[in-house]
Amino acid sequence: MTIFRPCIDLHQGRVAQIVGSSLSEENTAVNHLSNHDASHFAALYRDHNLRGGHIISLGENNQQQVLAGLAAFPNGLQYGGGVNPDNATTYLQAGASHVIVTSYLFVDGNFSWSRLRRIEQTVGRQHLVLDLSCRRTANSWTIACDRWQSLTQLEVNAENLIELQAHCDEFLVHAADVEGLQAGMDDDLIALLGKHCSIPVTYAGGARSINDLQRVAELSNDRVDLTIGSALDIFGGKGVNLNQCIDWNRRSTTAVDG
């Protein structure tokens, strides 16, 4: 069943929601800066059993917040942002259930199978999430790294999804072109993920209504989960109330158990 997955995005030491396509050191478009720190949101998710979300470091000066968030919800959040074999186990020991990896896997825009094998051997497949965040190109989608600003040579297509899922526990896919805009999701991408992914996959980008959970469920045949960020009331949004997401997850869990 499709469920809501929470997030904590960190930018310049604060919990924030940004427009994904604008991410840079100086000119990032910020939708919301929270007065609460990462541990506040992690504890909120913990108290409502909202597991499997992610805490992402977007840029520098976030590590204190990262560690505080992971400590507040041990084994409840995945961590991404600059992860490589030299630091990955540190985040797992700090409380992350998984580490999320993107840029490390690419060398000059080319996917490195040797790097994937190294990180997989370091943390174990069961603790590895591959971030396949992408931008739409002429005929498909192409993975973007380096804060979603650099297109790689790897497409998000059936062949690559099937091959990569043998080496990780989950996929995380931000549709970078619509991330943070609250202007609608990439329906075609969601359908592609639902059709070809046999492991858990979380989609993020463009959600603006609680009804988007039902839409993702229908598009993916209940095989893709949804992260809602900028539209969520706890991040200053007006489209979605967190309690609605909690209720959706509760109903989904009940349906599965029943």
N, C-alpha and C positions, 0 to 999 in steps of 0.2 A: 504493500500500500504506500502511496505517496504520502510523505510527511513533511512538516515544516522543520527546517534546520536553522538554528540561530547563528548569528555571526557577531564578531567583535573586530572591527577594523581600526587599526591604529595608524595615525599620521602625525608625525612630529610630536610624539609623546602624548597624544590625546586620542580618546575614542572619537572617531569621525565617520561620516558617510560622505563619499566623494563621487564625482563623475569619473568613471573609470578611464575613459579615453583621454582625460586631461592630466593624468597622473605624472607629475614631475616634481623636482625639488622646489621650484619657485612659483609655478603658475597653475597649481592644481585647483580645480573648481570644487569647492567644499559645500556640500548641502547642509551639513550639520556638524557642530562640535559639541560634544556632551560635557556637562559639568560633573559627570560621574566617571570614575576610573574603570579600568578593565575588570578589576575584582568585583565591583558592584554588579556588572552585567553577568559575569561568570557565576556569581552566587545566585542571581535571579534565575538563570537557566538551570542551575543545580536544584534549586528549591522546587522547580516545576518539572524536573526530570526531562529537560529538553537536551537530550544527548546528541552527539555526533555533529555538533556545529563546529565552526572554525574561528580561530583567532589569527588574524593576518597582520603582519608588520609591513606597512607600506612606506618604505624609506628608512631614515635613520632615527635614533634617539627614542626607540620604543621598547628596548629590552627590559627595563624595569617594569613597565606595564605588562609586557608579555608574561614574565615570570609570576607576577602577582595574579594575573588572570588564570594561569594554569594551576597555581597553588589553590585557588578558590574553588576549583571544580576538577579535582584529580581524576584523570582518565575519562573526562567528559567532553574535552575539546581537542580538536586537531590544531596543529600549529604550522603556519607557512610564512616564509619570508627569509630568503637568504640561506635556506637549509642546504647543507652539503654533508658528505660523510664525516667531516671533521667535527661538526657541531650537532649532528642529528640526535645522537644518544643523549646529549645534554638536555634537549627539550623533552625527550621521553622520560628521563629521570626527574625532570621538573614537573611532570604531571600530564603531558600531552598523551593522548591515546594513539595518535598517528602524527607523522610529519608529512607535510605537503611540499612537493618538489616540482619546480618548473625550470628556471633558468639554468641551474646546474647541469641539466641534461643536454644542453646545447652548446656546441662549439662553433663559433662563426655562423650561427644559424642552422647548423646541421645537427640532427639528433645523434647522440652518442650512446650506442648500446653498451659500450664498456662502462660508461658512467652509470647507466641504469643498473647494470649488474652489480656495480660496486655499492651503490646506495641500498639496493635490495639485500645484498649480503650483510651490510652493516646493521640495518634495523630489522630485517625480516620482512617478507612480503606482507605479513599481517599488520604491520605498523606503517605501511607506506601508502600514501595517496598521491596519485599523479594529477597535477593541475594542468588541464588541457584548455585553459582559458584561451579564447580565440577571437579573431575578427573575420567578418564575412569578406570573402574575396569573390572573384568573378563567378566561379562555378561551385564553390564550397566554402569551407572555413579553414583558416590557417592559424596555428598556435602562435601566440604572441608572448614574448618574454621581456625581461628588463622593464618591468612596470607597464607591461602591455603596449609598449611603444615600438618594439622591434618584431617584425614578422619573421618567423623561422621558415624552414623549408618543409615542415611537417604539416600535412593536412589532417583535419578531423574528418575521417571517412570510415566506412565500414571496415575496410581492411586493417587500418591502423588501430581502431578501437579493439578489434578482436585480438590483434597481436599484443597490444600493450596490456590488456587486462589480465593476461597470464602472469604479470610481474608485479601486481599491486593489489591492495585490498579494496580500494575505491578510486573513483574519479571525482574531481571537482572541476566544473566547467563554468567560468564566467563568460558571458557574451559581452565582450568588452565594448562593443559599439553601442550597446543600450544600457550598460551598467550605470546605475545612479540617476537615470533620466526619468524613471517612472512613466515611461511612454509606451509601454508594451513589451512583451517578451519576444524572443526569437522562436516562434512556434516550430519552424522547420528544424532548427537545431535540437529542440527538445524531442521532437518525433524521431530524429536520427538516433539520438542517444537511447531512447526507449527501445528502438528496434534492434540495436546491435550490441547493447551492453548487458552482460550477464552478471556483473558485479554491481554493488551499490554505486549510484552516481548522483551527485548534487548539482543542480543547475542554479545559477544566479544571474540576474540581469533583467531589469525592466518591469519586475512585478510591481503592481500598484493597487491590488484589491485582494481581499480574502478569497474571492472567486477564482483567482489565479491558481490556487492550490487544486481546485477541481479541474481547471483547464490542463494543468500539467499532468494530472492523473489520467485524463482522457487522452491527451496527445501521446503519452508514453506508455499507455496500458499499465499504469500503476508501477512503473519501473524506475521513475526518476523522482527525486526529492527536490524541494524548492527552498532556497534561501531568499528571504525578503529583508531588505536593508533600509533604504531611504524612505520607503513608504510606511515603515513601521512607526507607531506612535512613540515608542521609547527612544527613537532617533529623530524625533521632531516631525515625523510624517503624519499625514492625515488620512491615508487610505486604508490602513490596516491596524487593528488593535491587537496587542500581543495576546490578550485573553482569547481572542478568536482563534489564534494559531494554537494555543494550548488546548482549546476545546477540539479543534480539528484533529490534533494528534491523539487526544484521548479517545475520540470516536474511531479513529483509524486503528488504534491498538485494540480496542474492544472488538472491532469487526474481525481482525485477524485472530484474536484469541477465541472468538465465538465460532 
